Amino acid sequence: MATNFPAVSPVMKPIQHYLKTAQEHDGRDPIVAYWCRLYALQTGLKIPQQSPDDRKLLLAIMDWLEKTKTQMADNESITHEVAAQAYLENYALKLFLYADKQDRAANFGKNVVKAFYTAGMIYDVCLIFGELTEEVTQNRKYAKWKASYIHNCLKNGETPVAGPLPMEDDTDELANELAKLGPAPGPAPGPAVAPQPQPGPSHVGFQPTPPPTAGGGTNNSIEIDHSDPFSKLKAPTPPSEPEKSPGGFVPYTGGSTFDTLKVVNPSGVQLLPEQVVKAQKYCRWAESALNYDDVGTSITNLQKALRLLQTGKDE
């Protein structure tokens, strides 16, 4: 479902890397590609002083989204926000933990930078579904900071310090570096995404490929490319199962959206992660309704949440 889009002008620079991330996932994971382009569209529509060419780009993205949604109408991670949010958070988490594991092992390289940065971008895309949880917000900030820190070390010929360090907000240079890139190389072939996936580690069957050395082993040295450190690099694909990181910074490794969490109600009914997320949304909607003195709507949403948690069934 990949296509050619009009060029991104300087005015549309804020959406450039999301479009690039989408392009990198066209053949690898069309769900990620879809939501990255939708986020780019929503962001682009808010940018002022658009030229006719900018509007052509946004219209092209809009047309692609409509066609893709029609073609993938049987895929819950496209049509249902709860499943989509769980899918994207899960994908970003596994990519994040792959990069975190490599970083802690001092396997510094441009693949790790790209993995951290891409995880941060996908966490950005999750803003489509509303405010991020505290844990996701923490992962998002840490991923972007780590990408910037390792990138700057490689660029300056310095050896990065492995593992967590006090964070500084210094991602502008890295974003500018990535925004200069042309089309990403075609993604490595991998298993096709099955229709109607349920959120969980089994969705992404790709294994990460550590940066190779001349001898074919894992790269434990620093690679430096002062001209364009990302020109021949695509985002690594996340592992099939999240890795457990040693002490220090503890990334978000569970929560209500991943299938590693098993929730059983007092009656013995096991709830799926997306059902728990949906119940949480009903509760938030009930609270919002009360802010407008709409008691009836609040009661309705609370009843839906209670029924879902008690029976595992939604209306």
Salt bridges, closest charged atoms under 4 A:
GLU24 OE2 - LYS20 NZ 3.63
GLU24 OE2 - LYS114 NZ 3.22
ASP26 OD1 - ARG37 NH1 2.81
GLU81 OE1 - LYS281 NZ 3.95
ASP100 OD2 - ARG104 NE 2.77
ASP103 OD2 - LYS146 NZ 3.03
ASP124 OD1 - ARG140 NE 2.44
ASP124 OD2 - LYS144 NZ 2.65
GLU173 OE2 - LYS155 NZ 2.67
GLU177 OE1 - HIS151 NE2 3.93
GLU177 OE1 - LYS155 NZ 3.95
GLU243 OE1 - LYS101 NZ 3.38
ASP314 OD2 - LYS278 NZ 2.99
GLU315 OE2 - LYS304 NZ 2.78
GLU315 OE1 - ARG307 NH2 3.71
